Amino acid sequence: MSASPPLVATVSSAHSAARRFLSLVLIHGVLIAGALFMLAPFIWMLVTSIKPPAEIFSAEIALWPKQFYGVENYRFAMEKAPLLRFALNGVILCAGILVVQLLVAIPCAYALAKLDFPGRNLLFVLVLLGLCIPVQVPAMPLYIGLAQLGLLNTYFAMMVPFFLSVFAIFLFRQFFRSFPDDIINAARLDGMSEFEIVWRIVTPSAWPAIAAFAVFSIVAHWNDLYWPLIVISDAKLAPPPLGMMFFADAETGSNYGALTAAATILTAPLVLAFLIARRRFIDGITMTGVK
């Protein structure tokens, strides 16, 4: 006898539910494995920062130390190197770069997205080509120019190569393309200039994209070592990565517990900034990626 239709439907529904369950388990398993792979260096840094020197080089692998040595490592790191000064330099550097990048990129992106002028498409192609040029290419002429102007060992020397961000122009242009033209035309009829439209109407709607770009910019320049290593020789101006080099060479030597404690202190502001902006960051990436 053939199975009744209700029984066939029940079996089919059970098979579909089982397939969905297995697919969810597989997807979440892959995501958890990827998350653990990415978090492993940070976990190891935190664990090393609370271990005594004898346990750091021990052949036995243990996540929690037998002897808690975190107070000594963090105290040594705070007393022997100006970590707060390094963090302040990083804040000044990232904030200065981000402000100028937004002031430059937002009007440029608006022009590429909403203004009709000859050569607009060619200019956008040049912007895309600019994404292919690494910072190492103009490093030599920039260094020579800053040296001749006497601007080495300054915050400006660390900031100036990054004031123009082609990635920001591309990101905001994609976001502005979806902004309703009717609102812009109505603002023009009301007598508003293009400058007022950009900063008073269009920009307030772009906070998700601004937050997304801010995370990218801050992470990139907080962790940048290449350019500060070239233009900075004064430890008082060193951003976090360069400060860690000075700290390791001059103060701690082979004290990896104190070194990872210092790295934890300098990494914490970046993690907190991302946690605060994570919702707008995700919204900005999603909204710019589908337009």
SULJODA-V991278 format. One record per backbone hydrogen bond with DSSP energy under -1.0 kcal/mol. NH is the residue of the N-H (numbers start at 1). CO is the residue of the C=O. E is the energy in kcal/mol with one decimal. If there is no record, write none. Layout:
nh=NH co=CO e=E
nh=NH co=CO e=E
//
This chain:
nh=8 co=4 e=-2.2
nh=9 co=5 e=-2.4
nh=10 co=6 e=-2.1
nh=11 co=7 e=-2.5
nh=12 co=8 e=-2.6
nh=13 co=9 e=-2.5
nh=14 co=10 e=-2.3
nh=15 co=11 e=-2.4
nh=16 co=12 e=-2.3
nh=17 co=13 e=-2.4
nh=18 co=14 e=-2.3
nh=19 co=15 e=-2.4
nh=20 co=16 e=-2.5
nh=21 co=17 e=-2.4
nh=22 co=18 e=-2.6
nh=23 co=19 e=-2.5
nh=24 co=20 e=-2.4
nh=25 co=21 e=-2.5
nh=26 co=22 e=-2.5
nh=27 co=23 e=-2.8
nh=28 co=24 e=-2.8
nh=29 co=25 e=-2.2
nh=30 co=26 e=-2.4
nh=31 co=27 e=-2.4
nh=32 co=28 e=-2.8
nh=33 co=29 e=-2.4
nh=34 co=30 e=-2.5
nh=35 co=31 e=-2.5
nh=36 co=32 e=-2.6
nh=37 co=33 e=-2.2
nh=38 co=34 e=-2.0
nh=39 co=35 e=-2.3
nh=40 co=36 e=-1.5
nh=43 co=39 e=-2.7
nh=44 co=40 e=-2.7
nh=45 co=41 e=-2.0
nh=46 co=42 e=-2.5
nh=47 co=43 e=-2.6
nh=48 co=44 e=-2.5
nh=49 co=45 e=-1.8
nh=50 co=47 e=-1.2
nh=51 co=48 e=-1.4
nh=55 co=52 e=-1.0
nh=56 co=52 e=-1.3
nh=57 co=53 e=-1.0
nh=69 co=50 e=-2.9
nh=73 co=69 e=-2.1
nh=74 co=70 e=-2.8
nh=75 co=71 e=-2.2
nh=76 co=72 e=-2.4
nh=77 co=73 e=-2.3
nh=78 co=74 e=-2.3
nh=79 co=75 e=-2.1
nh=80 co=76 e=-2.2
nh=83 co=81 e=-2.3
nh=86 co=82 e=-2.1
nh=87 co=83 e=-2.5
nh=88 co=84 e=-2.5
nh=89 co=85 e=-2.5
nh=90 co=86 e=-2.1
nh=91 co=87 e=-2.2
nh=92 co=88 e=-2.6
nh=93 co=89 e=-2.6
nh=94 co=90 e=-2.7
nh=95 co=91 e=-2.6
nh=96 co=92 e=-2.4
nh=97 co=93 e=-2.2
nh=98 co=94 e=-2.5
nh=99 co=95 e=-2.4
nh=100 co=96 e=-1.8
nh=101 co=97 e=-2.5
nh=102 co=98 e=-2.3
nh=103 co=99 e=-2.3
nh=104 co=100 e=-1.9
nh=105 co=101 e=-3.1
nh=106 co=102 e=-1.9
nh=108 co=104 e=-1.4
nh=109 co=105 e=-3.0
nh=110 co=106 e=-2.3
nh=111 co=107 e=-2.4
nh=112 co=108 e=-2.1
nh=113 co=109 e=-1.7
nh=114 co=110 e=-3.1
nh=115 co=111 e=-1.3
nh=120 co=117 e=-1.4
nh=123 co=119 e=-2.4
nh=124 co=120 e=-2.1
nh=125 co=121 e=-2.0
nh=126 co=122 e=-2.0
nh=127 co=123 e=-1.8
nh=128 co=124 e=-2.2
nh=129 co=125 e=-2.3
nh=130 co=126 e=-1.9
nh=132 co=129 e=-1.6
nh=133 co=130 e=-1.2
nh=137 co=134 e=-1.4
nh=142 co=138 e=-2.0
nh=143 co=139 e=-2.4
nh=144 co=140 e=-2.5
nh=145 co=141 e=-2.4
nh=146 co=142 e=-2.6
nh=147 co=143 e=-2.5
nh=148 co=144 e=-2.3
nh=149 co=145 e=-1.6
nh=151 co=146 e=-2.9
nh=153 co=231 e=-2.2
nh=158 co=154 e=-1.1
nh=159 co=155 e=-1.5
nh=160 co=156 e=-2.7
nh=162 co=159 e=-2.2
nh=163 co=160 e=-1.2
nh=169 co=165 e=-1.8
nh=170 co=166 e=-2.3
nh=171 co=167 e=-2.6
nh=172 co=168 e=-2.7
nh=173 co=169 e=-2.2
nh=174 co=170 e=-1.9
nh=175 co=171 e=-1.5
nh=176 co=172 e=-3.1
nh=177 co=173 e=-1.5
nh=178 co=175 e=-1.0
nh=179 co=176 e=-1.5
nh=184 co=180 e=-1.1
nh=185 co=181 e=-2.8
nh=186 co=182 e=-2.4
nh=187 co=183 e=-2.1
nh=188 co=184 e=-2.1
nh=189 co=185 e=-2.2
nh=190 co=186 e=-1.5
nh=191 co=188 e=-1.5
nh=192 co=187 e=-2.3
nh=197 co=193 e=-2.4
nh=198 co=194 e=-2.3
nh=199 co=195 e=-2.0
nh=200 co=196 e=-2.7
nh=201 co=197 e=-1.4
nh=202 co=197 e=-2.7
nh=203 co=198 e=-2.6
nh=206 co=203 e=-2.0
nh=210 co=206 e=-2.6
nh=211 co=207 e=-2.9
nh=212 co=208 e=-2.2
nh=213 co=209 e=-2.6
nh=214 co=210 e=-2.6
nh=215 co=211 e=-1.9
nh=216 co=212 e=-1.8
nh=217 co=213 e=-3.0
nh=218 co=214 e=-2.8
nh=219 co=215 e=-2.4
nh=220 co=216 e=-2.2
nh=221 co=217 e=-2.4
nh=222 co=218 e=-2.4
nh=223 co=219 e=-1.6
nh=229 co=225 e=-2.0
nh=231 co=227 e=-2.0
nh=232 co=228 e=-2.1
nh=237 co=234 e=-1.6
nh=243 co=239 e=-3.1
nh=244 co=240 e=-2.1
nh=245 co=241 e=-1.3
nh=246 co=242 e=-2.1
nh=247 co=243 e=-2.8
nh=248 co=244 e=-2.6
nh=249 co=245 e=-2.4
nh=250 co=246 e=-2.7
nh=251 co=247 e=-1.9
nh=252 co=247 e=-1.8
nh=253 co=248 e=-1.7
nh=255 co=252 e=-1.5
nh=256 co=254 e=-1.8
nh=259 co=255 e=-1.9
nh=260 co=256 e=-2.5
nh=261 co=257 e=-1.7
nh=262 co=258 e=-2.3
nh=263 co=259 e=-2.1
nh=264 co=260 e=-2.2
nh=265 co=261 e=-2.1
nh=266 co=262 e=-2.2
nh=267 co=263 e=-1.4
nh=268 co=264 e=-1.7
nh=271 co=267 e=-1.9
nh=272 co=268 e=-2.5
nh=273 co=269 e=-2.4
nh=274 co=270 e=-2.0
nh=275 co=271 e=-2.4
nh=276 co=272 e=-2.1
nh=277 co=273 e=-1.9
nh=281 co=277 e=-2.5
nh=282 co=278 e=-2.4
nh=283 co=279 e=-2.3
nh=284 co=280 e=-2.8
nh=285 co=281 e=-2.3
nh=286 co=282 e=-2.4
nh=287 co=283 e=-2.9
nh=288 co=284 e=-2.1
nh=289 co=285 e=-1.5
nh=290 co=286 e=-1.0
//
